[in-house]
Amino acid sequence: MSTPPRIVVTRPGEGGRRLVDALSTAGFEAVHPALMTLQPLAADEVERGAVLDFDLYDVVVVTSPFAAECLDEWIDRYWPQLPQGPRFYAVGASTAATLHRTLGIKAKVPDPARGTTSEALLAMRSLTRLDGQRALIVGGSGGRQVMAEALEARGARVAKLALYRRVYTAPDEVTVDWLASGAFTAMIVTSGELLEHLVSWCGQAALNKPLIVSSQRLATLADTMGFASPHVASGATPDALVTAVQEVGDA
């Protein structure tokens, strides 16, 4: 009986676990090393002015399911009812589903055919012109600068509300061996910061293995780091990433 192809999944948290399940169902050996955790910011680290002024924003962009969960806690803390002013946008379907479950919000999401990336969200027609509108980007500390700059270029006054941080950890010994020797079929990375964190452990064999990424921006970054075979999935959903892995295997 042949050994199923080993796929290294770097996405953290519940999103990573869903991806592992999807890969396992598709017949792969999905391994999920602990490389990063998401940690809510303490109350004194959060810009509470953005929460208190929540009803004054025209556009609120929520960048991840964990950001949606954290936002629910902060809204519950300061607002007896959800403010009705903002139009909500979610980078992907999982984030939109979390917003609906926690806050009852029906957020706008990018066309699935364009994928689940910042670029796909920015391509939405309703975000093309934002002259004088106030926009709030809700996510983790750091990141999403491209989105902020793009919204500002379209006329919006942009603020960012960071509700959590990413905490990176060194791979365990088994994963270090896999990365050093390239003892896997492909690796999936959906975050530029995570890619930068991992590259120092990757030997030449690992750099030559297929790297599945969720956007062209990540593929370009991977190329500058020496990854020889980046492949861009149609999005960051489990289905899109599994399909990309299957396509690499069939090539």
C-alpha positions in Angstrom: 0.0 0.0 0.0 1.6 3.3 -1.1 2.1 6.1 1.4 -0.1 9.2 0.7 1.7 12.4 -0.3 2.7 14.5 2.8 1.5 18.1 2.7 2.7 20.6 5.3 -0.1 23.0 6.4 1.2 26.2 8.0 -2.1 28.0 8.4 -2.8 28.4 12.2 -5.9 27.8 14.3 -9.3 26.6 13.1 -8.6 27.6 9.5 -5.6 25.2 9.5 -7.6 22.4 11.0 -10.3 22.7 8.4 -7.6 22.6 5.7 -6.1 19.5 7.3 -9.5 17.8 7.3 -10.1 18.7 3.6 -6.7 17.4 2.6 -7.2 14.2 4.5 -10.5 13.6 2.9 -8.8 14.1 -0.5 -6.3 11.4 0.3 -3.3 13.3 1.5 -1.2 13.0 4.7 -1.8 16.5 6.1 0.6 17.6 8.8 -0.1 20.7 10.9 2.9 21.8 12.9 2.4 24.5 15.6 4.1 27.6 14.1 1.9 30.5 15.1 -0.8 31.2 17.5 -3.3 34.1 17.6 -3.4 36.0 20.9 -6.1 38.7 21.7 -4.6 42.0 22.7 -5.0 43.2 26.2 -7.6 45.9 26.8 -4.9 48.6 27.2 -3.4 47.6 23.9 -6.5 48.2 21.8 -7.4 51.6 20.3 -10.7 51.9 22.1 -11.5 55.2 20.4 -12.2 53.2 17.2 -14.6 51.0 19.0 -16.4 53.9 20.7 -16.7 55.7 17.3 -17.8 52.5 15.5 -21.1 54.0 14.4 -19.2 56.8 12.6 -17.5 54.6 10.1 -19.0 54.1 6.6 -17.0 51.0 5.8 -15.7 48.2 8.1 -13.4 45.6 6.6 -12.9 42.5 8.8 -9.8 40.5 7.7 -10.1 37.1 9.4 -12.4 34.9 11.3 -10.4 35.5 14.5 -10.7 39.2 14.0 -14.5 38.7 13.7 -14.5 36.8 17.0 -12.5 39.5 18.7 -14.7 42.2 17.3 -17.8 40.5 18.7 -16.3 40.7 22.2 -15.4 44.4 21.9 -18.8 45.4 20.4 -20.6 43.5 23.2 -18.4 45.4 25.7 -19.3 48.9 24.5 -22.5 48.7 22.4 -25.8 47.4 23.7 -26.9 47.1 20.0 -24.8 46.8 16.9 -24.3 50.2 15.3 -26.3 50.4 12.0 -24.1 52.9 10.2 -21.2 50.8 8.7 -21.3 48.6 5.6 -19.4 45.4 6.5 -16.9 43.7 4.2 -15.2 40.3 4.8 -12.1 39.2 3.0 -13.4 35.6 2.7 -16.4 33.4 3.2 -15.2 32.0 6.6 -14.8 35.5 8.0 -18.3 36.4 6.7 -19.7 33.3 8.3 -18.1 34.2 11.6 -19.5 37.7 11.5 -23.0 36.3 10.8 -22.7 33.8 13.6 -21.4 36.2 16.2 -23.0 39.5 15.3 -25.7 38.6 12.9 -24.0 40.7 10.2 -24.4 39.9 6.5 -21.0 41.1 5.2 -20.2 41.7 1.6 -17.5 39.3 0.2 -15.5 39.2 -3.0 -16.6 37.2 -6.0 -15.4 33.6 -5.2 -14.0 33.4 -8.8 -11.5 36.1 -7.8 -10.4 34.3 -4.7 -10.2 35.3 -1.0 -7.5 37.9 -0.9 -7.1 41.6 -0.2 -6.8 42.2 -3.9 -10.1 40.4 -4.6 -11.9 42.5 -2.0 -10.4 45.7 -3.4 -11.8 44.7 -6.8 -15.4 45.0 -5.6 -17.3 47.7 -7.4 -18.7 49.2 -4.2 -15.2 50.0 -2.9 -14.1 51.7 -6.1 -14.8 55.3 -5.0 -14.8 56.2 -1.3 -14.5 60.0 -1.4 -14.6 61.3 2.1 -15.9 58.1 3.6 -14.4 56.7 6.9 -13.1 53.2 6.6 -11.9 50.9 9.4 -9.8 47.8 8.9 -10.2 45.3 11.7 -7.5 42.6 12.0 -4.3 41.7 13.8 -1.4 44.0 14.6 0.7 44.8 11.5 -0.2 43.7 8.0 -2.9 44.8 5.5 -0.9 48.0 4.7 -1.6 47.5 1.0 -5.3 47.5 1.7 -5.1 50.6 3.8 -3.1 52.4 1.1 -5.5 51.3 -1.7 -8.6 52.6 0.3 -6.8 55.9 1.0 -6.0 56.2 -2.7 -9.8 55.9 -3.4 -10.6 58.8 -1.1 -11.3 57.1 2.2 -10.0 58.2 5.6 -8.7 54.9 6.9 -8.1 53.7 10.4 -6.9 50.3 11.6 -8.2 48.5 14.6 -5.8 45.8 15.8 -7.4 43.3 18.1 -4.9 40.4 18.2 -1.2 39.6 17.6 0.5 36.7 15.9 2.9 34.8 18.1 5.4 32.8 16.1 7.1 29.7 17.5 10.0 27.6 16.3 9.1 24.3 14.5 9.4 21.1 16.5 12.3 18.7 15.7 10.3 16.6 13.3 9.2 19.6 11.3 12.7 21.0 11.3 14.0 17.7 9.8 11.2 17.8 7.1 12.0 21.4 6.2 15.8 20.8 6.1 15.5 17.7 4.0 12.4 18.5 1.9 10.7 15.4 3.2 7.2 16.4 2.0 5.4 16.7 -1.3 4.2 20.3 -1.0 3.8 23.0 1.6 0.9 25.5 1.9 1.5 29.0 3.1 -1.2 31.8 3.1 0.7 34.5 5.0 3.7 36.5 4.0 4.8 36.9 7.6 4.6 33.1 8.1 6.6 32.5 5.0 9.3 34.9 6.3 9.3 33.0 9.6 9.7 29.6 7.9 12.3 30.2 5.3 15.3 30.1 7.6 14.6 26.4 8.3 14.1 25.5 4.7 17.0 23.6 3.0 17.5 23.6 -0.7 15.4 20.5 -1.2 12.5 22.2 0.6 13.0 25.4 -1.5 12.6 23.3 -4.6 9.4 21.6 -3.6 6.0 23.0 -4.7 4.8 25.8 -2.5 1.1 26.5 -2.6 0.2 30.1 -1.9 -3.1 32.0 -1.9 -2.1 35.1 -4.0 0.2 36.4 -6.6 1.7 38.8 -4.0 2.8 35.8 -1.9 4.2 34.0 -5.0 6.3 37.0 -5.8 7.6 37.2 -2.2 8.3 33.4 -2.3 10.3 33.9 -5.5 12.5 36.6 -3.8 13.2 34.2 -0.9 14.5 31.4 -3.2 11.4 29.2 -3.5 11.7 27.6 -6.9 8.2 26.3 -7.5 5.4 28.6 -6.1 1.9 27.8 -7.3 -1.0 30.3 -6.8 -4.3 28.8 -5.7 -7.5 30.4 -6.8 -8.1 31.6 -3.3 -7.4 30.8 0.4 -10.4 28.5 1.0 -9.7 24.9 1.8 -11.3 23.8 -1.5 -9.1 26.2 -3.5 -6.0 25.1 -1.7 -6.7 21.4 -2.0 -7.4 21.8 -5.7 -4.0 23.5 -6.2 -2.3 20.6 -4.4 -4.1 18.2 -6.6 -3.1 20.1 -9.7 0.6 20.1 -8.6 0.4 16.3 -8.1 -1.1 15.8 -11.6 1.4 18.0 -13.3 
